[in-house]
Amino acid sequence: MADALTPMMQQYQSIRRTLPRDALLFFRLGDFYEMFFDDAKEASGLLNVALTKRNGTPMCGVPYHAAENYIAKLVRAGKRVAICDQVSEPQPGKIVQRQVTQIISPGTVGDVNLLEAKRNNFLGAVFQKDGEIGFAFVDLSTGEFRLTQLPDAAALQDELARVCPSELLISDEQRELFADLPGATECDGYTFSPEQAVFTLREHFKVQSLDGFGCAELSAAIGAAGAILHYLKESLHRQVAHITRLTCYRVSSFMILDAATQANLELVVSRGTGGVRETSLLAALDRTVTPMGGRKLRDWILHPLCALAPLEQRQEVIAELLGETFLLSKLRESLKSIRDIERTIGRLSQAGGNARDLNALRQSLAQIPELKSHLAALSGTSRFAGHPERNEAERNGVEGSRGADFQETSRDHSTPLRSARDDTLLFSICAELHEFPDLLSLLDSALVDEPPFPVKEGGIFRDGYHAAIDELRAAGQEGKEWIAKLQQREIEATGIKSLKVRYTSVFGYFIEITKANLGSIPPHYVRKQTTVNGERFITPELKEIEGKILGADERARNLEYELFVQLRDETLKSLRELQQAAGAIATLDALSSLAETARLYNYCRPQLTDELAICIRDGRHPVLDQSLVEEKFVPNDVDLDGSGNRLMIITGPNMAGKSTFIRQTALIVLMAQIGSFVPSASAEIGLADRIFTRVGANDDLSRGQSTFMVEMNETANILNNATARSLVILDEIGRGTSTFDGLSIAWSVAEFLHDQLKARTLFATHYHELTELEMTRAGVKNFNVAVREWNDQIIFLRKIVRGGADKSYGIQVARLAGLPPEVIGRAKEILANLEQSELNADGKPALAETPLPKTRKLKSHEPNGRPQLSLF
């Protein structure tokens, strides 16, 4: 069969055999990327391009200049795309050499047009060993590389929900263990073996051991990290020199946020708005002005801290920025001029990038001296802003609440943070904001102000930067001036005023004569091509000059490309320092964003403690506080602790604001634990190890689970994992089943949270019977959302007040929703009957002369055999 194929198709087949089966091969042929055989059949359907045949071979193609859009479609469909480029110039009688330059997969996209600017694109890997699960992930576009080790599958699911890798590698030997992980890519098992992985990591980072990364004993995590590097380098042919650091972290350092909590609190993604508006916490807080800062803030929201020291460090910077709002404004203006340094150097490091990337880097680096100047002024003028009681102690030489020598390694910096005065976060940021005067001078002298996009077409370097380029440009320019003179001379010699000397990349230089003037052509003109409107000619003199011009242009372009590569390599000699500066800028931008939000919406600095108390005065929902237009947001207080008030039962009608209140409490606690100021008049936040939420009614049809089963699964997760340090948010437990079943479950859950777990809990419910728990449980307190009735209408006051609600106001809410008047009227009749008597055996309401009391003492059953509502 191979003998029947053309040399080009034999080349195609030999390259295709080296690639993974699920990778689609983009094979460069001139101005197109072509696909053949099964690749063509699959790609034509995904890309909606025509499938054709040549000599019986299925094929389809996409234009080279538009390939990025087509690749994006395939990557979004979960496919890998192998790019096979021409690496030699076409020569008569010889086949063009081609090779795979890279394989693009969902987790390794590098093109800025295919990525969300303010969101990381992670490639992850999981590996189980000795009962523990290793999890590693890398963002190839920035070089960020992290790993951790988890105790079980539940912890893995929580971490996957936070990281959201676009692609996940698993060992082919462990496919059954991770069969439930969607979109997993199987790799050779040996690449995950700890011995092989240690070798891969040591070789890449050029170290003798992994002790310096703090992960030497985490064999499962090492296996996952090693497999990622092997996959990138060997399977995808990617360059990874910009991956210079491996960060080991413990999940216990961060507040645990499972997938349900992330969704229910809308931390980084909105839901239920139909794309009309962005209602996530991230959208409310994100006023970052650089992509790097946006990614950093998103990471903070998904990884709230559980230690006081680094949180107070962030608070100090925000306080100082708020103390000098003019400097805050100037700082943000300087940050706006900084491009995405992380991804820029990522592209340059992978033998990609272009002169525009170098120019973007030049513009960004030019802002660093100004940034450092603002920070120096800030540090000198607002040293003690924002924390008067502790700052007074510091002025007097007394240590603050942290003590003199806490030692905490920041998530954002490799430098230990040692003391509040001598090594602040602001100091660490300044230390990593390296200036690059020599590199900046080099880039300034080399690059034109607006470099072109292609790197092989010339025009990148300034005149005077390189003598040889100047000479070749001069030679080319002289030739072009000679061409212009030739045209004028030939017009005068032939008398043909429409004569033109033109150039195309295919035919070179030629003399163009219209059909009407063909009779005036001199005998030494040699016909080259016939066109619709005339003829094209050359002369021996023109041919000689053409060779000189094109030769000079080609040599100039080749030399410029060589110089571009040299300039790129020179830039990358400062790779580590550039990455550090980018990280410092990202942190500064995230902190500035939080400060700006606090300034705009009058946030306060929360007092953070290791106690259990959560005391919030005039707390507001951070999203609704910014977006409400028809009414002013009504603030509310929260008092929770681990003893006398650890479970709040909150009753009230639908739409009154119960869900808003419990969510805003969770969001305020989370904001405090990323170091942010919070929307309240004052706040004392006892750090939480975890926030749990059980909110709303959703089924999971893909897993065959009803709404009630999803509700019970989420409730079981809370009861099995919450601790006294957790914050639990419950909204309508037991609503997915019968009234008495649901009430029984809700009651039992509340007792368990109070008696056994002792977790700080906000429990919103329509089961008014739960308010009786306050009579038997010391830590239960009843609250309700105040409403007022007027002319059979209800007015929502949005205020949380002490005591239980007296009724649900469901019919009034139904009227607001637009139910027909006859339905509302009939509902009132039925409600009146139900309030006066139990249902008869046939299920119909019957009137009774004496209304039932509101609270009844416990009897095993009522006369009709139905259980009593009162449970004590």
Long-range contacts (C-beta under 8 A, 24 or more apart in sequence): 7-95, 8-95, 9-36, 9-57, 11-95, 11-98, 12-36, 15-84, 15-98, 15-99, 15-100, 18-100, 19-82, 19-100, 19-103, 20-80, 20-103, 20-235, 22-79, 22-80, 23-79, 23-80, 23-81, 23-82, 23-103, 24-74, 24-79, 24-80, 24-81, 24-82, 25-82, 25-84, 25-100, 26-62, 26-67, 26-71, 26-81, 26-82, 26-83, 26-84, 27-84, 27-98, 28-64, 28-84, 28-85, 28-86, 28-98, 29-61, 30-64, 31-63, 31-64, 31-65, 32-61, 32-62, 32-63, 32-64, 33-61, 33-62, 33-64, 33-67, 33-70, 33-83, 34-59, 34-60, 34-61, 35-59, 35-60, 35-61, 43-74, 46-73, 46-74, 46-77, 46-79, 47-73, 47-74, 68-111, 68-113, 68-114, 71-104, 71-111, 71-114, 72-111, 72-113, 72-114, 75-104, 75-105, 75-106, 75-109, 75-114, 76-106, 78-106, 78-183, 80-104, 80-105, 80-106, 80-236, 81-105, 100-237, 101-237, 102-236, 102-237, 102-238, 102-350, 103-235, 103-236, 103-237, 103-238, 104-236, 105-167, 105-185, 105-236, 106-166, 106-167, 106-183, 107-140, 107-165, 107-166, 107-167, 107-168, 108-140, 108-167, 108-232, 108-236, 108-238, 109-141, 109-166, 110-140, 110-141, 110-343, 110-346, 110-347, 110-350, 110-352, 112-340, 112-343, 112-347, 115-141, 115-343, 117-291, 117-294, 117-340, 118-286, 118-288, 118-291, 118-294, 118-295, 118-298, 119-294, 119-295, 119-298, 120-144, 120-295, 120-298, 120-299, 121-166, 122-163, 122-164, 122-165, 122-166, 123-165, 123-166, 123-167, 123-168, 123-169, 123-228, 123-231, 123-232, 124-160, 124-163, 124-165, 124-167, 124-168, 124-169, 124-224, 124-228, 125-168, 125-169, 125-170, 125-192, 125-224, 125-225, 125-227, 125-228, 125-231, 126-156, 126-168, 126-169, 126-170, 126-178, 126-181, 126-224, 127-170, 127-171, 127-174, 127-192, 127-220, 127-221, 127-223, 127-224, 127-227, 128-174, 128-177, 128-178, 128-220, 129-194, 129-219, 129-220, 129-223, 130-219, 130-220, 132-220, 133-220, 134-218, 134-219, 134-220, 134-221, 134-222, 134-223, 134-224, 134-225, 135-159, 135-160, 135-163, 135-221, 135-224, 136-221, 136-224, 136-225, 136-227, 136-228, 137-163, 137-165, 137-228, 138-228, 138-232, 138-243, 140-232, 140-238, 140-240, 140-243, 140-346, 140-350, 141-342, 141-343, 141-346, 141-347, 142-295, 142-342, 142-343, 142-346, 143-242, 143-243, 143-244, 143-245, 143-342, 143-345, 143-346, 143-349, 143-579, 144-247, 144-342, 145-225, 145-228, 145-243, 145-245, 145-246, 145-247, 146-246, 146-247, 146-248, 146-249, 147-215, 147-218, 147-221, 147-222, 147-224, 147-225, 147-246, 147-247, 147-248, 147-249, 148-218, 148-221, 148-248, 148-249, 148-250, 148-251, 149-218, 149-220, 149-221, 150-251, 154-717, 154-721, 155-251, 157-258, 157-259, 158-251, 158-256, 158-257, 158-258, 158-259, 159-251, 161-257, 161-258, 161-259, 161-262, 162-257, 162-262, 162-302, 162-303, 163-302, 169-224, 169-227, 169-228, 169-231, 171-227, 187-227, 187-230, 187-231, 187-235, 191-226, 191-227, 191-230, 191-231, 192-223, 192-224, 192-226, 192-227, 193-223, 194-219, 194-220, 194-222, 194-223, 194-226, 196-226, 196-230, 197-222, 197-223, 197-224, 197-225, 197-226, 197-227, 197-230, 198-222, 198-226, 199-226, 200-226, 200-229, 200-230, 201-225, 201-226, 201-229, 201-246, 204-229, 204-240, 204-243, 205-244, 205-246, 210-246, 213-246, 213-247, 213-248, 214-248, 215-246, 215-248, 218-248, 221-248, 238-350, 239-349, 239-350, 239-351, 240-350, 241-349, 241-572, 241-575, 242-345, 242-346, 242-349, 242-350, 242-575, 242-579, 244-575, 244-576, 244-579, 245-414, 245-579, 249-411, 252-306, 253-305, 253-306, 253-307, 253-411, 254-303, 254-304, 254-305, 254-306, 255-303, 255-304, 255-305, 255-306, 255-670, 255-673, 255-688, 255-689, 255-690, 255-691, 256-689, 256-690, 257-302, 257-304, 257-690, 257-691, 258-692, 258-717, 260-693, 260-694, 260-714, 260-717, 261-691, 261-692, 261-693, 262-302, 264-663, 264-693, 264-694, 264-695, 264-696, 264-729, 265-663, 265-666, 265-667, 265-670, 265-691, 265-693, 266-623, 267-301, 267-302, 267-670, 268-298, 268-301, 268-302, 277-627, 279-623, 279-627, 280-623, 281-622, 281-623, 281-667, 281-670, 281-671, 283-623, 284-597, 284-622, 284-623, 284-626, 285-593, 285-594, 285-597, 285-622, 285-671, 285-676, 286-593, 287-592, 287-593, 287-596, 287-597, 288-589, 288-590, 288-592, 288-593, 289-332, 289-335, 289-336, 289-589, 289-592, 289-593, 290-335, 290-336, 290-338, 290-339, 290-340, 290-585, 290-586, 290-589, 291-340, 291-342, 291-343, 292-340, 292-341, 292-342, 292-582, 292-583, 292-585, 292-586, 292-589, 293-335, 293-585, 293-586, 293-587, 293-588, 293-589, 293-590, 293-592, 293-593, 294-589, 295-586, 296-412, 296-586, 296-587, 296-589, 296-590, 297-589, 297-590, 297-593, 297-594, 300-590, 300-674, 300-675, 301-670, 301-674, 303-411, 304-670, 304-673, 304-674, 305-411, 305-673, 305-674, 305-675, 306-673, 306-687, 306-688, 306-689, 307-408, 308-401, 308-402, 308-608, 308-609, 308-610, 308-687, 309-402, 309-406, 309-408, 309-417, 310-408, 310-410, 310-411, 310-417, 310-425, 310-675, 311-608, 311-672, 311-673, 311-674, 311-675, 312-402, 312-420, 312-608, 312-675, 313-410, 313-417, 313-420, 313-424, 313-425, 313-675, 314-425, 314-591, 314-594, 314-674, 314-675, 314-676, 315-386, 315-387, 315-605, 315-608, 315-675, 315-677, 316-386, 316-387, 316-420, 316-424, 316-425, 316-426, 317-424, 317-425, 317-426, 317-429, 317-591, 317-595, 318-386, 318-591, 318-594, 318-595, 318-598, 318-605, 318-675, 318-676, 318-677, 319-382, 319-385, 319-386, 319-387, 319-605, 320-378, 320-379, 320-382, 320-383, 320-385, 320-386, 320-426, 321-378, 321-591, 321-592, 321-595, 322-385, 322-386, 322-595, 322-598, 322-599, 322-677, 323-381, 323-382, 323-385, 323-386, 324-377, 324-378, 324-381, 324-382, 324-385, 325-599, 327-374, 327-377, 327-378, 327-381, 328-592, 328-595, 328-596, 328-599, 330-374, 331-371, 331-374, 331-375, 331-378, 331-588, 331-592, 332-592, 332-596, 334-367, 334-370, 334-371, 334-374, 335-367, 335-371, 335-585, 335-588, 335-589, 335-592, 337-363, 337-364, 337-366, 337-367, 338-363, 338-364, 338-367, 338-585, 339-363, 339-364, 341-578, 341-581, 341-582, 341-585, 342-579, 342-582, 342-583, 342-586, 345-571, 345-572, 345-575, 345-578, 345-579, 345-582, 348-568, 348-571, 348-572, 349-572, 349-575, 353-568, 354-451, 354-453, 354-454, 354-455, 355-447, 355-451, 355-452, 355-455, 355-460, 355-564, 356-451, 356-452, 356-453, 358-443, 358-447, 358-451, 358-567, 358-568, 358-571, 359-443, 359-447, 359-450, 359-451, 361-443, 361-571, 361-578, 362-440, 362-443, 362-444, 362-447, 365-435, 365-436, 365-439, 365-440, 365-443, 365-581, 366-440, 368-433, 368-434, 368-435, 368-436, 368-581, 369-435, 371-433, 371-585, 371-588, 372-430, 372-433, 372-435, 375-426, 375-429, 375-430, 375-433, 375-588, 376-430, 378-426, 379-426, 379-427, 379-430, 386-605, 387-605, 394-420, 394-421, 412-583, 412-586, 412-587, 413-583, 413-584, 413-587, 425-587, 428-584, 429-584, 429-587, 429-588, 430-584, 432-580, 432-581, 432-583, 432-584, 433-581, 433-584, 433-585, 433-588, 434-574, 434-577, 434-578, 434-580, 434-581, 436-574, 436-577, 436-578, 436-581, 439-570, 439-571, 439-574, 442-567, 442-570, 443-567, 443-571, 446-563, 446-567, 455-561, 455-564, 456-557, 456-561, 457-557, 458-553, 458-556, 458-557, 458-560, 459-560, 460-560, 460-563, 460-564, 461-560, 461-563, 466-559, 466-563, 468-559, 469-556, 469-559, 469-560, 469-563, 472-552, 472-553, 472-555, 472-556, 472-559, 473-552, 473-556, 475-548, 475-549, 475-552, 476-549, 476-552, 476-553, 476-556, 479-545, 479-548, 479-549, 479-552, 480-549, 482-545, 483-509, 483-545, 483-549, 486-541, 486-542, 486-545, 493-522, 494-520, 494-521, 494-522, 495-520, 496-520, 501-542, 502-536, 507-536, 508-546, 508-550, 509-538, 509-542, 509-545, 509-546, 509-549, 510-536, 510-537, 510-538, 510-542, 511-536, 511-537, 511-538, 511-539, 511-542, 512-536, 512-537, 513-537, 591-675, 594-674, 594-675, 594-676, 594-677, 595-677, 597-676, 597-677, 598-676, 598-677, 601-625, 601-626, 601-679, 602-679, 603-676, 603-677, 603-678, 603-679, 603-680, 604-677, 604-678, 604-680, 604-681, 604-682, 604-683, 605-677, 606-668, 606-672, 606-677, 606-678, 606-680, 606-683, 606-684, 606-685, 607-682, 607-683, 607-684, 607-685, 608-672, 608-673, 608-685, 608-687, 609-684, 609-685, 609-686, 609-687, 610-686, 610-687, 611-641, 611-686, 612-640, 612-641, 612-642, 612-643, 612-646, 612-686, 612-724, 612-725, 612-760, 613-639, 613-640, 613-641, 613-642, 613-684, 613-686, 614-638, 614-639, 614-640, 614-641, 614-665, 614-669, 614-684, 614-685, 614-686, 614-727, 614-760, 615-639, 615-640, 615-682, 615-683, 615-684, 616-665, 616-668, 616-678, 616-680, 616-682, 616-683, 616-684, 616-685, 617-680, 617-681, 617-682, 617-683, 618-680, 618-681, 618-682, 619-664, 619-665, 619-668, 619-678, 619-679, 619-680, 619-683, 620-664, 620-679, 620-680, 621-660, 621-663, 621-664, 621-667, 621-679, 622-664, 622-667, 622-668, 622-671, 622-678, 622-679, 623-667, 624-660, 624-664, 625-679, 633-798, 634-797, 634-798, 634-799, 635-680, 635-681, 636-661, 636-664, 636-798, 636-799, 636-800, 637-800, 638-665, 638-762, 640-727, 640-760, 640-761, 640-762, 641-686, 641-760, 642-724, 642-758, 642-760, 643-778, 643-779, 644-778, 644-779, 645-779, 645-781, 646-754, 646-758, 646-759, 646-760, 646-761, 646-779, 647-750, 647-753, 647-754, 647-760, 647-761, 647-763, 647-773, 647-777, 647-779, 647-780, 647-781, 648-761, 648-762, 648-763, 648-780, 648-781, 648-782, 648-783, 649-750, 649-763, 649-765, 649-770, 649-771, 649-773, 649-774, 649-780, 649-781, 649-782, 649-783, 649-804, 650-762, 650-763, 650-764, 650-765, 650-783, 650-784, 650-785, 650-800, 651-764, 651-765, 651-766, 651-768, 651-770, 651-771, 651-782, 651-783, 651-784, 651-785, 651-804, 651-805, 652-784, 652-785, 652-786, 652-787, 652-805, 653-785, 653-787, 653-794, 653-796, 653-805, 653-808, 653-809, 653-810, 653-812, 653-813, 654-766, 654-808, 654-810, 654-813, 655-796, 655-813, 655-816, 656-785, 656-787, 656-796, 656-798, 656-809, 657-785, 657-796, 657-798, 657-800, 658-731, 658-764, 658-785, 659-695, 659-731, 659-764, 660-798, 661-762, 661-764, 661-785, 661-800, 662-729, 662-730, 662-731, 662-762, 662-764, 663-693, 663-695, 663-729, 665-727, 665-729, 665-762, 666-691, 666-693, 666-727, 666-729, 666-762, 669-727, 686-725, 687-725, 688-725, 688-726, 688-727, 688-760, 689-723, 689-725, 689-726, 690-721, 690-722, 690-723, 690-725, 690-726, 690-727, 691-726, 691-727, 691-728, 691-729, 692-717, 692-718, 692-721, 692-722, 692-726, 692-727, 692-728, 692-729, 693-728, 693-729, 693-730, 693-731, 694-718, 694-729, 694-730, 694-731, 694-733, 695-729, 695-731, 696-731, 696-732, 697-732, 697-735, 697-736, 706-736, 707-736, 708-736, 708-737, 711-735, 711-736, 712-745, 715-745, 715-749, 719-749, 719-752, 719-753, 719-757, 722-753, 722-757, 722-759, 723-757, 723-759, 724-757, 724-758, 724-759, 724-760, 726-757, 726-759, 726-760, 727-759, 727-760, 727-761, 727-762, 728-753, 728-759, 728-760, 728-761, 728-762, 729-761, 729-762, 730-761, 730-762, 730-763, 730-764, 730-765, 731-764, 732-764, 732-765, 732-766, 733-763, 733-765, 734-767, 735-766, 740-867, 742-767, 743-767, 743-769, 743-770, 743-869, 746-770, 747-773, 747-871, 750-780, 751-777, 754-779, 754-780, 766-808, 768-804, 768-805, 768-807, 768-808, 769-869, 769-870, 769-871, 771-804, 772-855, 772-870, 772-871, 772-872, 774-804, 775-872, 776-872, 838-862, 838-864, 838-866
